[in-house]
């Protein structure tokens, strides 16, 4: 893992989140790109150079955040980017060859009932880049026990398991696979290929209404310190992803959640 990107909002948790990102990047010897995306809508004929002002203030904000953390020798690159959030981040990820994005659940939402705010939810829902969601005020702890929960083990994409493999190798972590049979179960969904078999220690099969309910049912028996799920149209978050905001009553996690791009 060489390049990690952290989109920054205006949350009170920004410093803590950025410190986790640095600690995580240090473990891999990775570069850390800290970015803030802004968009400006101005009336024709406006005299003030709004773009320049916002860009300058945004960069100063990011540099101030970085000054408050221990960078531990990690190369931190600060960037302010203008444009629509998803389009701009996707371009940035391609340009910098990003391996993983680290996001905090709420970049600017102050509502206690919200798990993923509109911005974070949009990133997790719409982008193909693997994402690691870090709980608020969570201090870096090398993951030792990862629970991967999926309803289908069919893998058609190349390198989709790469982030999980890298984390397993770097931290010598144990991965337990939880296969959840839901009402949408199809024949062959539980056929685990050799690549996935090669990285998991155990395989548990369960039957629940949703993958999330399967996780809740087996969470205590596995006691993971990281959860791994898959982004797909009818995947882990399913209907929760029909809206960008995800409420805590629908899903929440007190441990980091690694969201892989769709397996198919």
Secondary structure, DSSP 4 states (H G I P E B T S, - for coil): --EEEEE--S-TTHHHHHHHHHHHHHHHT-EEEEEEEE-----TT--S-HHHHHHHHHHHHHHHHHHTS--TT--EEEEEEES-HHHHHHHHHHHTT-SEEEEES-SS---TTEEE-HHHHHHHHH--S-EEEE-TTPPP----EEEEEES-----STTTTHHHHHHHHHHT-EEEEEEEE-TT--TTTT---HHHHTT-SEEEEEE-SSHHHHHHHHHHHH--SEEEEE--TTSSSGGGGGSS-EETTT---SSEEEEEPP--
